[in-house]
Amino acid sequence: MFEGLHAVPQDPILAMLASYREDTHPQKIDLGIGVYKNDQGDTPIMRAVQVAEARLLATETTKSYTAPAGSPVYNERVAKLVFGSDHPVLNDKRVVSAQTPGGCGALRMAAEFLRGCNEDSKVWVSTPTWANHMPLLGGAGLEICMYPYYDHDNKNIDFQAMLDALESAVAGDIVLLHGCCHNPSGADLNKEQWHAIADLMERKGLIPFVDMAYQGLGAGIDEDAYGLRMLAARFPEMVAATSCSKNFGLYRERTGTLFIVAATPEQAANAGSQLFSKIRSHYSMPPSHGAAIVETILGDTELSQTWLDELAVMRNRIQGLRQSLVAKIRDSAIDRDFSFIEQQFGMFSFLGITSAQVEALRSQHSIYMIDSSRMNVAGLNDECMDYFVSALGEVLRAS
C-alpha cells in the first residue's frame, strides 16, 4: 500500500528554520519564522500567562474532557474581547462561539461549516495571503477565487483592483479579509476602505469572513477589531476566526476561536448544532490548557491589565523597530525608499527585493527570510540592526 507514496516537499519556512539552526555564523538573523521575539531574540512566556498557569496548577481538579464547543466561559470572554463587550450581536445572542485548536482549527472548521451550508460555496482570498489559507479552506472543498490586494511595485494596497475583482463575486460568495496586521504584507485597510468593502459586499449579498490572528499587535485591541466589529454590526451573517497564539504568546498551546454570526438567535442555535457536529467528527473537542489560561487572564481585572500592558510593549517595540529600520536605511548609502515599512502594521512586511537578493542575504550574510522577501520585523533588534542594513546595502549594490 505504501510503496507508491512519494515524499512531500518540506514547508519552505520550516526548511529555512532548519538551515538557520545549523548555521554557525555569529551574526545570523532569523526573519522568517512568524513568532514574536524580544530584544534578546527569545519568544518569552508573558508574565500574565505565567501567573495564570500557576493558578491553574494550584486549583485545577480534573483533566476530564471538555465539550466540542470548548469552555463556555472562555468563549464568552474572548467574544467580548473580539466584538467588544456591548456589541449588538452579543446582546442579541446572534453569535455562536467555538474554542478551536488554534486559528488553523478555526479556519478549517469555518470552511467545513460553510461547505455544509452550500456545497458550491466560493471563498475569495487576497493576493497575497497567508500560505496556509489555501490548504485549510480548499481542503474542506471550498472553491477558492483570488482578488488583488498588495501592489508590490507601489508598496501599498491596490484597493481599486480589489474592488473591481470583487464585483465578479455573486450573492452567497464568501470574502476572506485579514482583520489587522495583514500576513504577509503588513498593509492594512483603513476605516474608509473597510466601509467601501462593506458597501460592496452588502450590495452584492456577499458574506464576510474575517481572519484576525493578531488583535492588539497592530494599532491596539479595539483599533485592530474595527473592521470586524463594523461588519458584524452591518451584516446579518458573517464568520470570524481568531487566535491567541500571538497576542497571548500561546503558540504551542493551540488556542483559537471560531465565531458564527447569524440573523436571529434561533438561526445561531441551528448553526451551532451544525458546527459542533462538524467538530465532533473531526477532532471531537479542543485542548483546554491554553483556553484556561486566557479565561483566567480575562476574568481577572488586574491580570488583564498586566496582559494589556505587556501587549502594548510588544506592539510598541514592533512599531519602533519599523521606524528604526527605515531611519537607518535612510542614513545609510542605500539609494532606495523603504519608508513604506514604517507605515505598515504587525510583524510582517515585504522587503521588496528579488528572490536572488534574498538568497544572497542568506548565503553571504546568514540573514534568513522566505523567497518572497516577507520578513518578520520582530526578528530584528538594536544589536543586529546595523549588520542587517549593511548586508542589505551590499546585496543591493551588487545587483
C-alpha positions in Angstrom: 0.0 0.0 0.0 2.7 2.5 0.9 5.2 1.7 -1.8 3.7 4.2 -4.2 4.0 7.1 -1.8 6.3 10.0 -2.6 7.8 12.4 -0.1 6.1 15.8 0.1 8.4 18.8 -0.1 9.1 20.3 3.2 7.3 23.5 4.1 9.7 26.3 2.9 9.6 28.2 6.3 10.3 25.0 8.3 13.1 24.1 5.9 14.6 27.6 6.3 14.3 27.3 10.1 16.3 24.1 10.0 19.0 25.7 7.9 19.1 28.7 10.3 19.6 26.4 13.3 22.5 24.6 11.5 24.2 27.9 10.6 27.2 28.7 12.7 27.6 32.4 11.7 27.8 34.5 14.8 25.6 37.2 13.4 22.9 35.1 11.8 19.4 36.6 11.8 16.1 34.8 11.5 13.5 37.0 9.9 11.4 34.1 8.6 9.5 32.2 11.3 6.4 34.1 12.3 6.7 34.4 16.1 7.3 37.5 18.2 10.8 37.9 19.6 12.1 40.3 22.2 15.4 42.2 22.2 17.3 39.0 23.2 15.8 37.1 20.3 13.6 34.9 22.5 9.9 34.2 22.3 9.1 34.7 26.0 6.2 33.5 28.2 4.2 36.6 29.1 4.1 37.4 32.9 0.3 37.3 32.8 0.4 33.8 31.3 2.9 32.6 34.0 0.6 33.9 36.8 -2.4 32.3 35.2 -0.7 29.0 34.8 0.5 29.0 38.4 -3.1 29.5 39.5 -4.3 26.7 37.3 -1.7 24.3 38.7 -2.8 25.1 42.2 -6.6 25.0 41.6 -7.3 22.7 38.6 -9.0 19.5 39.8 -9.6 17.5 36.7 -8.3 16.7 33.2 -11.7 15.3 32.0 -12.9 16.1 28.5 -14.4 19.4 27.5 -17.3 19.7 25.0 -17.0 20.2 21.2 -17.5 23.9 21.8 -14.8 24.1 24.4 -15.1 26.1 27.6 -18.3 28.3 27.6 -16.5 30.8 29.9 -13.6 31.1 27.6 -15.9 31.6 24.6 -17.9 34.3 26.3 -14.8 36.2 27.4 -13.0 36.0 24.1 -16.2 37.1 22.3 -16.2 40.3 24.4 -12.6 40.9 23.6 -13.1 40.4 19.9 -16.5 42.1 19.4 -16.5 44.5 22.3 -18.4 43.9 25.5 -21.6 45.8 24.4 -21.7 44.8 20.7 -25.3 44.3 19.5 -24.7 40.8 18.1 -23.7 39.7 21.6 -26.6 41.4 23.3 -29.0 39.9 20.8 -27.5 36.4 21.2 -26.8 36.1 17.5 -23.2 34.7 17.9 -22.2 31.1 18.3 -18.6 30.6 19.5 -16.3 27.6 19.5 -13.0 27.2 21.1 -10.7 25.6 18.5 -7.1 24.1 18.2 -5.5 27.4 17.2 -6.5 29.8 14.5 -5.9 27.0 12.0 -8.6 24.9 13.6 -11.0 27.9 13.5 -10.3 28.4 9.8 -10.7 24.8 8.9 -13.9 24.3 10.9 -15.3 27.5 9.4 -14.6 26.1 5.9 -16.3 22.8 6.8 -19.3 24.6 8.2 -19.6 26.9 5.1 -19.3 24.0 2.7 -22.1 22.2 4.7 -24.3 25.3 4.2 -23.6 25.3 0.4 -21.5 22.8 -1.5 -21.0 25.3 -4.2 -19.6 28.0 -1.9 -16.7 30.1 -3.2 -14.3 31.9 -1.0 -12.4 35.0 -2.2 -8.9 35.3 -0.8 -6.4 38.1 -1.2 -3.3 38.0 -3.3 -1.1 37.6 -1.4 -2.4 35.9 1.7 -1.1 33.6 4.4 0.0 30.5 2.6 -1.9 28.1 4.9 -5.2 29.7 4.0 -5.2 27.6 0.8 -4.9 24.1 2.2 -7.1 24.9 5.2 -10.0 26.3 3.1 -9.5 24.4 -0.1 -9.0 21.1 1.8 -12.6 21.4 3.0 -13.8 21.6 -0.6 -14.4 25.3 -0.9 -13.6 26.7 -4.3 -11.0 29.5 -4.0 -11.1 32.7 -6.0 -8.4 35.4 -5.8 -8.7 39.2 -5.5 -5.7 41.6 -5.9 -4.6 43.2 -2.7 -1.0 44.2 -2.4 0.8 46.2 -5.1 4.4 45.2 -5.0 5.5 48.0 -7.2 4.0 50.8 -5.3 4.2 49.1 -1.9 0.6 49.7 -0.9 -2.9 48.2 -1.2 -4.2 48.1 -4.8 -7.7 49.0 -3.5 -9.4 49.8 -6.8 -8.2 46.5 -8.3 -9.6 44.7 -5.2 -13.0 46.4 -5.6 -13.1 45.6 -9.3 -12.3 41.9 -8.8 -15.0 41.5 -6.1 -17.5 42.9 -8.5 -17.3 39.5 -10.1 -18.4 37.7 -6.9 -22.0 36.6 -6.8 -24.6 36.5 -3.9 -23.6 33.9 -1.4 -19.9 34.1 -2.1 -17.6 34.5 0.9 -14.9 37.2 1.2 -11.9 36.4 3.4 -10.5 39.6 4.9 -7.5 40.0 7.3 -8.8 41.8 10.3 -5.5 43.5 11.0 -1.7 43.1 10.6 -2.1 41.6 7.1 0.1 38.5 6.7 2.3 38.7 4.7 2.3 42.3 3.6 1.6 44.3 6.8 -0.6 46.6 4.7 -4.0 47.1 6.4 -7.3 48.5 5.2 -8.1 51.9 6.7 -11.6 52.8 8.0 -12.7 54.3 4.7 -11.7 51.2 2.8 -13.4 48.9 5.3 -16.6 50.8 4.8 -16.2 50.7 1.0 -15.7 46.9 1.1 -18.7 46.6 3.3 -20.8 48.7 0.9 -19.8 46.4 -2.0 -20.4 43.2 -0.1 -23.8 44.4 1.2 -24.9 45.5 -2.3 -23.9 42.1 -3.8 -25.0 39.9 -1.0 -21.6 38.6 -0.1 -20.7 37.0 3.3 -17.8 38.5 5.3 -15.2 36.0 6.7 -12.6 37.8 8.9 -9.4 36.2 10.0 -7.9 38.1 12.9 -4.8 36.4 14.2 -3.0 39.5 15.6 -5.5 41.6 17.6 -3.6 44.1 19.7 -0.3 43.9 17.8 -1.3 46.5 15.1 -2.7 49.7 16.5 -4.5 48.4 19.6 -7.1 45.9 20.9 -10.1 48.0 19.9 -8.5 49.7 16.9 -7.5 46.3 15.3 -11.0 45.0 15.7 -12.6 48.0 13.9 -13.4 46.2 10.6 -14.7 43.0 12.2 -16.9 44.9 14.6 -18.3 47.2 11.9 -19.1 44.2 9.6 -20.8 42.4 12.5 -23.0 45.4 13.1 -24.0 45.7 9.4 -24.4 42.1 8.2 -27.0 39.5 9.3 -24.4 36.7 8.7 -20.6 36.5 8.9 -17.8 34.3 10.1 -14.7 35.2 12.1 -11.6 33.2 13.1 -9.3 34.4 15.8 -6.1 33.2 17.5 -4.4 33.6 20.9 -1.1 32.5 19.6 0.4 35.9 19.0 -1.3 38.3 21.4 -1.1 35.9 24.4 2.1 34.2 23.2 0.4 30.8 23.3 1.8 29.4 20.1 2.2 25.8 21.1 -1.0 25.6 23.2 -3.1 25.9 20.0 -5.8 28.3 21.3 -8.2 29.8 18.8 -11.9 30.7 18.4 -14.4 30.5 15.7 -17.4 32.8 15.7 -20.5 32.5 13.5 -22.9 35.5 13.4 -26.5 34.6 12.3 -29.5 36.8 11.6 -31.5 35.6 14.7 -30.8 33.7 17.9 -32.7 30.7 16.5 -30.5 30.6 13.4 -27.4 31.0 15.6 -28.5 28.0 17.6 -29.1 25.9 14.5 -25.7 27.0 13.1 -24.1 26.0 16.4 -25.6 22.5 16.2 -24.2 22.0 12.7 -20.8 23.4 13.7 -20.5 21.3 16.8 -21.4 18.2 14.8 -18.6 19.0 12.3 -16.2 19.5 15.2 -17.2 16.2 16.8 -16.5 14.3 13.6 -13.0 15.9 13.2 -11.2 16.4 16.5 -14.1 15.8 18.9 -13.1 18.6 21.3 -10.4 21.2 21.7 -7.4 21.1 24.1 -8.1 23.0 27.2 -4.9 24.3 28.7 -4.4 27.4 26.6 -8.0 28.4 26.8 -7.9 28.0 30.6 -5.0 30.4 30.7 -6.8 33.0 28.5 -10.0 32.5 30.5 -8.1 33.1 33.8 -6.5 36.3 32.5 -9.6 37.8 31.0 -11.6 37.0 34.2 -9.2 39.0 36.5 -9.1 42.8 36.2 -5.5 43.1 37.5 -4.2 40.2 35.4 -6.0 41.5 32.3 -4.3 44.9 32.8 -0.9 43.2 33.2 -1.6 41.4 29.9 -2.6 44.6 28.1 0.5 46.4 29.3 2.7 43.6 28.1 0.9 43.5 24.8 1.4 47.3 24.4 5.2 46.8 25.0 5.2 44.2 22.2 3.2 46.4 19.8 5.3 49.5 20.5 8.5 47.5 20.1 7.5 46.3 16.7 6.5 49.8 15.5 9.7 51.1 16.9 11.7 48.6 15.0 9.9 49.6 11.8 10.8 53.2 12.4 14.4 52.5 13.4 15.0 50.3 10.4 13.7 53.0 8.0 15.8 55.6 9.7 19.0 53.5 9.5 18.4 52.7 5.8 17.8 56.4 5.1 21.0 57.3 6.8 23.0 54.6 5.0 24.4 54.5 1.5 21.3 52.7 0.2 19.7 54.8 -2.5 16.2 53.4 -2.3 13.0 54.3 -0.4 11.9 51.8 2.3 9.6 54.3 4.1 6.6 52.0 3.4 7.8 49.7 6.2 7.0 52.2 9.0 3.5 52.8 7.5 2.5 49.1 7.9 1.4 47.2 11.0 2.2 43.9 12.7 5.1 41.7 12.4 5.4 41.3 8.7 6.4 43.3 5.6 7.6 42.5 2.2 11.2 44.0 2.0 10.6 44.3 -1.8 13.8 42.7 -3.0 14.2 39.9 -5.5 14.4 36.2 -4.7 18.0 36.3 -5.9 18.8 39.1 -3.4 17.0 37.1 -0.6 19.3 34.2 -1.5 22.4 36.5 -1.4 21.4 37.7 2.1 21.1 34.1 3.2 24.2 32.6 1.6 26.6 35.6 2.1 25.3 37.1 5.3 23.3 34.4 7.1 20.1 36.5 7.1 17.1 34.3 6.6 13.7 35.2 5.1 11.5 33.5 2.7 12.0 34.0 -1.1 9.1 36.4 -1.4 11.1 38.8 0.8 8.4 38.6 3.5 10.3 39.5 6.7 9.4 39.2 10.4 10.3 42.7 11.7 10.2 41.4 15.2 13.2 39.3 14.4 15.3 42.4 14.4 16.8 44.2 17.4 19.2 47.0 18.2 22.2 44.7 18.3 21.7 43.3 14.8 20.1 46.2 13.0 23.3 47.8 11.7 24.5 44.5 10.5 21.3 43.9 8.6 21.3 47.3 7.0 25.0 46.9 6.0 24.3 43.5 4.4 21.2 44.8 2.6 23.2 47.6 1.2 25.9 45.2 -0.1 23.4 43.0 -1.8 21.5 45.8 -3.4 24.7 47.4 -4.7 25.9 44.1 -6.1 22.7 43.5 -8.1 
